[in-house]
Amino acid sequence: MNTRVFVISFGTLPAVQEWLKETCGNFTVLLDRERTIYNTYGLERSKLRSKSPRTLWLYFTRWLQGQKFHDSHGDDTSQLGGDFIIDRNGKLRFIYPSHDPADRPSVEKLLAVLKQIKP
């Protein structure tokens, strides 16, 4: 499977550098401070859903497990993300806008879509 992963963030460069250092430093990160890409793909902002019981439960269970939380550096934590797979011809193969911060597709689902794309 010949793939590249891009992380798109609206965060500040220092915040993104810290996050990369602590998590997945091998990915290419594109900064989108004006949220042009977020808007193009219809990704929403929601203060209510970003603080939903499901999201708070996720953070609570991670806290119980001793996981470290990342400082938002003052960035807007109500911006919701998403997962997208785009083939080498620019065709969207998978679209998953997150309903809340805890809403993500499984790795198995993402890999299944990638395996269907012919090189």
C-alpha positions as CSV (number, residue, x, y, z in Angstrom):
1,M,0.0,0.0,0.0
2,N,1.6,3.2,-1.2
3,T,0.1,6.0,1.0
4,R,0.9,9.3,2.6
5,V,-0.8,10.7,5.7
6,F,-1.3,14.4,6.1
7,V,-2.5,16.0,9.3
8,I,-4.2,19.3,8.8
9,S,-4.3,21.6,11.8
10,F,-5.6,25.1,12.5
11,G,-3.3,25.3,15.5
12,T,-0.2,27.4,16.0
13,L,3.2,26.1,14.9
14,P,4.5,25.6,18.5
15,A,1.3,23.7,19.5
16,V,1.6,21.4,16.4
17,Q,5.3,20.9,17.0
18,E,4.6,19.8,20.6
19,W,1.8,17.5,19.5
20,L,4.0,15.9,16.9
21,K,6.8,15.4,19.3
22,E,4.5,13.6,21.8
23,T,2.4,11.6,19.3
24,C,3.0,10.8,15.7
25,G,6.0,12.8,14.6
26,N,6.4,11.0,11.2
27,F,3.3,12.6,9.5
28,T,3.3,15.7,7.3
29,V,1.4,18.5,8.9
30,L,-0.3,21.3,7.0
31,L,-1.3,24.4,8.9
32,D,-4.7,25.9,8.0
33,R,-5.0,28.8,10.4
34,E,-7.9,30.4,8.4
35,R,-9.6,26.9,8.3
36,T,-10.0,27.1,4.5
37,I,-9.7,23.3,4.2
38,Y,-12.0,22.7,7.2
39,N,-14.7,24.9,5.5
40,T,-14.2,23.3,2.1
41,Y,-14.9,19.9,3.5
42,G,-17.8,21.1,5.7
43,L,-16.2,20.5,9.0
44,E,-18.2,22.1,11.7
45,R,-17.5,24.0,15.0
46,S,-19.7,23.2,18.0
47,K,-19.1,24.2,21.5
48,L,-22.0,22.0,22.6
49,R,-20.7,18.8,20.9
50,S,-17.1,19.4,21.8
51,K,-18.2,19.3,25.5
52,S,-20.8,16.5,25.1
53,P,-21.1,13.8,27.8
54,R,-19.5,11.3,25.3
55,T,-16.5,13.6,24.9
56,L,-16.2,14.3,28.6
57,W,-16.4,10.6,29.3
58,L,-13.5,10.0,26.8
59,Y,-11.3,12.6,28.5
60,F,-12.2,11.2,31.9
61,T,-11.3,7.6,31.0
62,R,-8.1,8.8,29.5
63,W,-7.3,10.8,32.6
64,L,-7.9,7.6,34.7
65,Q,-5.5,5.7,32.5
66,G,-2.9,8.4,33.2
67,Q,-2.7,9.7,29.6
68,K,-1.3,13.1,29.1
69,F,-3.5,15.9,27.7
70,H,-2.2,18.4,25.2
71,D,-2.5,22.2,25.9
72,S,-4.7,23.9,23.3
73,H,-2.4,27.0,23.5
74,G,-5.5,29.1,23.4
75,D,-6.8,27.6,20.1
76,D,-10.5,27.0,19.5
77,T,-11.3,23.6,20.9
78,S,-14.8,23.6,19.4
79,Q,-13.5,23.0,15.9
80,L,-14.5,19.4,14.9
81,G,-12.2,17.4,12.7
82,G,-12.7,14.6,10.2
83,D,-11.0,11.8,8.3
84,F,-10.7,11.7,4.5
85,I,-9.0,9.5,2.0
86,I,-8.2,11.0,-1.3
87,D,-6.7,8.9,-4.1
88,R,-3.7,10.0,-6.2
89,N,-6.1,11.4,-8.8
90,G,-7.8,13.7,-6.3
91,K,-10.9,11.6,-5.9
92,L,-12.5,11.5,-2.5
93,R,-12.7,7.8,-1.5
94,F,-13.8,8.2,2.1
95,I,-15.4,11.1,3.9
96,Y,-16.0,11.1,7.7
97,P,-16.7,14.4,9.4
98,S,-16.6,13.9,13.1
99,H,-19.8,14.6,15.1
100,D,-17.7,15.3,18.2
101,P,-14.1,14.9,19.3
102,A,-14.6,11.3,20.3
103,D,-16.1,10.3,17.0
104,R,-13.5,8.8,14.7
105,P,-13.6,5.9,12.2
106,S,-11.8,2.7,13.2
107,V,-8.4,2.0,11.9
108,E,-9.9,-1.2,10.4
109,K,-12.4,0.9,8.4
110,L,-9.7,3.2,7.1
111,L,-7.4,0.3,6.1
112,A,-10.3,-1.4,4.4
113,V,-10.9,1.7,2.2
114,L,-7.2,2.0,1.5
115,K,-6.9,-1.6,0.4
116,Q,-9.7,-1.0,-2.2
117,I,-7.8,1.7,-3.9
118,K,-5.7,0.4,-6.8
119,P,-2.1,1.8,-7.1
